[in-house]
Amino acid sequence: MNTYLLASDAAMVELLRTTVQSLSLTVKSSLVREPRKSLLPLVKNLEPGILLVCSSQSQLTEDLKVLESMTWSNPQVSVILISEADSKEDLVLAMRSGVREVVASPPSQDELIAALRRVMTHYQKTQGQGDAYVGHGQILAFISCKGGCGATFLATNMAYLMADQFNRRCAFIDLDLQYGDASYYLSHDENKNNISDLTQQIDRLDAQLLSSCMQSISPRLNLLAAPDEPGVALAITANQLEQVLTLANRMHEIVVLDLDSTIDAVTLKALDMADVVYLVIEGSLPVARNAKRIVKLFRSLGYGDEKLRLVVNKYQPDELLDVPTIEQAVGLKVHRTIPNQVHAVTEAFNLGKPLELLHPQNGVLKALREMTSVLLHAPLPKPRGWIDRLIGKAA
């Protein structure tokens, strides 16, 4: 594990070097910081690891501003701050700046070792959830044009496919804040935390906090559940959601959102941030009419047709409304039709398992794989043998 050392004199640098090397950590760089020199150029472009930085009382405020910006853009770097500051206000400010540990200056080697071990434990936990990703991911939003169209089922199962078969690090965020039940489509295990627990601590939001509030569904798929109680959701604001999505987007290649059909400030923020919006409908005239109103609203908000993708779920070719009729009624081209496979879908939901684990050759999955392939510009995954499905590894 890499470490970066910044201190005001050579003796302190040597103490830090000796301490980190005693834990078999790699010293990537060690610098003596000139008095009153800005911290900014010294913490640019750091690789994942631990930054140990000494800050004097006179430089603390400015240093914490730099560290806040650095930890926000690079959450894979954990900061240990060595400072004379020990007031409650200074410690709170350090915490809000993304500092993982604060050690009093001058530090003892025992205190440094204890802090390093705590940081290493946190780091290993976050790395154990899958391959690390730090970048700018893609945000996909699913919204049902009328209740019962199956948007949540399609969103959860597409997210599972992207993680399991297309090897993308994926986050699923349930934004049906009043009555969200996306977690039941992926697992019947109880969620310890949800998005409300996260937004209540928004001042200390960082990669570790986000990871701790998410449920690991598979090595590459994490779930942030909706609140357990509808009333709690009312406290979540659009600004809080923007912060959560921005961080989730930096930590995952794909972020999938399941939205409530009620258009409020939080839903609008999610739609604004989404790269692609899947509008899910059934092949009936009342649903098509409602979809037409939603499409009209989205266009008035400035969303181009390249952002909107109409998906017809539970589609049967012999229905009264065929694809051309639906397109004419809605005023938008149909992106994909999903066949009606009610028995397999019901079984998957009742068992709390992704459809891939129960009926991997199902027509619904075939359509979702093709939809995912188009989205990711990636080839379709090779079919798995029964042994590979049993042990959960790709062939």
Residue pairs with C-beta under 8 A, 6 or more apart in sequence:
1 25
1 26
1 49
1 50
1 120
1 123
2 25
2 26
2 28
2 47
2 48
2 49
2 50
3 20
3 25
3 26
3 27
3 28
3 49
3 50
3 51
3 52
4 28
4 29
4 30
4 43
4 46
4 49
4 50
4 51
4 52
4 77
5 13
5 16
5 17
5 20
5 27
5 29
5 30
5 31
5 52
6 31
6 33
6 39
6 42
6 43
6 51
6 52
6 53
6 54
7 13
7 16
7 31
7 32
7 33
7 52
7 53
7 54
7 82
8 32
8 33
8 35
8 54
8 56
9 32
10 32
12 54
12 82
12 106
13 30
13 31
13 32
15 107
15 109
15 112
16 30
16 52
16 112
17 27
17 30
18 109
19 109
19 112
19 113
19 116
20 27
20 50
20 52
20 116
21 27
22 109
22 113
23 113
23 116
23 117
23 120
25 50
25 116
28 47
28 49
31 42
33 39
33 42
33 54
36 59
38 62
38 66
39 53
39 55
39 59
39 62
39 63
39 66
39 67
40 66
43 51
43 53
43 66
43 67
43 70
43 77
46 70
46 74
46 77
47 76
47 77
48 76
48 77
48 132
48 134
49 76
49 77
49 78
50 77
50 78
50 79
50 80
50 116
50 119
50 120
50 123
51 77
51 78
51 79
51 80
52 80
52 82
52 112
53 63
53 67
53 79
53 80
53 81
53 82
54 82
54 83
54 105
55 63
55 64
55 81
55 82
55 83
55 85
56 83
56 84
57 83
57 84
57 85
60 83
60 85
60 90
61 93
64 93
64 94
64 97
64 99
65 97
67 79
67 81
67 97
67 98
67 99
68 96
68 97
68 98
70 77
70 79
70 98
71 77
71 79
71 97
71 98
71 99
71 206
72 98
72 247
73 250
74 134
75 98
75 134
75 206
75 207
75 208
75 247
75 250
75 251
76 132
76 134
76 207
78 100
78 119
78 122
78 123
79 98
79 99
79 100
79 101
80 99
80 100
80 101
80 102
80 103
80 112
80 115
80 116
80 119
81 94
81 99
81 101
81 102
81 103
82 102
82 103
82 104
82 105
82 107
83 90
83 94
83 102
83 103
83 104
83 105
84 104
84 105
85 91
85 94
85 102
86 104
91 102
94 102
95 204
96 203
96 204
98 206
100 118
100 119
100 122
100 208
101 115
101 118
101 119
103 111
103 112
103 115
104 111
122 208
125 211
126 132
126 207
126 208
126 211
129 211
129 216
129 219
129 222
130 169
130 219
130 220
130 222
131 169
131 220
133 169
133 251
133 252
133 253
134 250
134 251
135 250
135 253
136 249
136 250
137 248
137 249
137 250
137 251
137 252
137 253
137 254
137 255
138 253
138 254
138 255
138 275
138 276
139 245
139 249
139 255
139 257
139 273
139 274
139 275
139 276
140 155
140 158
140 254
140 255
140 256
140 257
140 274
140 275
140 276
140 277
140 278
140 375
141 257
141 259
141 270
141 271
141 274
141 276
141 277
141 278
142 151
142 152
142 154
142 155
142 256
142 257
142 258
142 259
142 277
142 278
142 280
143 151
143 259
143 260
143 261
143 267
143 271
143 277
143 278
143 279
143 280
143 294
144 150
144 151
144 152
144 261
144 280
144 281
145 261
145 279
145 280
145 281
145 287
145 290
145 291
145 294
146 261
146 281
146 282
146 286
146 287
146 290
146 291
147 261
148 282
149 280
149 281
149 282
149 287
149 313
149 314
150 280
150 282
150 313
150 314
150 338
150 345
151 258
151 259
151 278
151 280
151 313
152 176
152 181
152 182
152 185
152 258
153 185
153 345
153 348
153 349
154 278
154 280
154 311
154 313
154 338
154 368
155 172
155 182
155 256
155 257
155 258
155 278
156 172
156 182
156 185
156 186
156 256
156 258
156 354
157 185
157 348
157 354
157 355
157 356
157 364
157 365
157 368
158 256
158 368
158 371
158 372
159 170
159 172
159 221
159 254
159 256
160 186
160 217
160 218
160 221
160 354
160 356
161 356
161 365
161 368
161 369
161 372
162 168
162 170
162 254
162 256
162 372
162 376
163 169
163 170
163 217
163 218
163 219
163 220
163 221
164 218
164 220
164 221
164 354
164 356
165 356
165 369
165 381
165 394
166 372
166 373
166 376
166 378
166 381
167 220
167 394
168 220
168 253
168 254
168 376
169 220
169 251
169 252
169 253
169 254
170 220
170 221
170 222
170 252
170 253
170 254
170 255
170 256
171 214
171 221
171 222
171 223
171 224
171 248
171 251
171 252
171 254
171 255
171 256
172 182
172 186
172 217
172 221
172 222
172 223
172 224
172 255
172 256
172 258
173 195
173 223
173 224
173 244
173 245
173 248
173 255
173 256
173 257
173 258
174 180
174 181
174 182
174 183
174 195
174 223
174 224
174 225
174 226
174 258
175 195
175 226
175 241
175 257
175 258
175 259
175 260
175 266
175 267
175 270
176 182
176 226
176 258
176 259
176 260
177 195
177 226
177 227
177 230
177 233
177 236
177 260
177 266
178 226
178 230
178 233
178 260
178 262
179 226
179 230
179 260
180 225
180 226
180 227
180 258
180 260
181 226
182 223
182 225
182 226
182 258
183 191
183 215
183 223
183 225
183 226
184 349
184 352
185 348
185 349
185 352
185 354
186 217
186 221
186 223
186 352
186 353
186 354
187 215
187 217
187 223
187 352
187 353
188 351
188 352
189 215
191 215
191 223
191 225
192 215
193 212
193 213
193 214
193 225
194 213
194 224
194 225
194 226
194 227
194 228
195 213
195 224
195 225
195 226
195 227
195 236
195 244
196 227
196 232
196 233
196 235
196 236
197 213
198 205
198 209
198 210
198 213
198 224
198 244
199 235
199 236
199 237
199 240
199 241
199 244
200 235
201 209
202 240
202 243
202 244
205 243
205 244
205 247
206 247
207 247
207 251
210 224
210 244
210 247
210 248
210 251
211 222
211 251
213 224
214 222
214 223
214 224
215 222
215 223
215 224
215 225
216 222
216 223
217 223
222 252
224 244
224 248
226 233
227 233
227 236
236 266
237 265
237 266
238 265
238 266
238 268
238 269
241 266
241 269
241 270
242 269
242 273
245 255
245 257
245 269
245 270
245 273
248 255
249 255
249 273
257 270
257 274
259 267
259 270
259 271
260 267
263 297
268 301
271 277
271 298
271 301
271 303
272 301
274 307
275 307
276 307
276 309
276 375
277 298
277 303
277 307
277 308
277 309
278 309
278 311
278 335
279 291
279 294
279 295
279 308
279 309
279 310
279 311
279 332
280 311
280 313
281 287
281 288
281 290
281 291
281 310
281 311
281 312
281 313
281 326
281 330
282 312
282 313
282 314
283 312
283 314
283 315
283 316
283 319
283 320
283 321
283 326
284 321
285 321
285 329
288 321
288 326
288 329
288 330
289 329
291 310
291 329
291 330
291 332
292 329
292 330
292 331
295 308
295 310
295 330
295 331
295 332
296 331
298 308
299 305
305 332
305 333
308 332
309 335
309 336
310 326
310 327
310 330
310 332
310 333
310 334
310 335
311 334
311 335
311 336
311 337
311 338
311 371
312 323
312 326
312 334
312 336
312 337
312 338
313 338
314 338
314 339
314 340
314 342
315 337
315 338
315 339
315 340
316 339
316 340
321 329
323 334
323 337
326 334
327 333
327 334
335 371
336 367
336 370
336 371
337 367
338 364
338 367
338 368
339 363
339 364
339 367
341 362
341 363
341 364
344 355
344 358
344 359
344 362
344 364
345 355
345 364
347 358
347 359
348 354
348 355
348 358
348 359
351 358
355 362
355 364
355 365
356 365
357 389
359 365
360 384
360 389
361 383
369 380
369 381
370 380
372 378
373 379
373 380
381 394
382 394
382 395
383 395
384 394
384 395
385 395
388 394
388 395
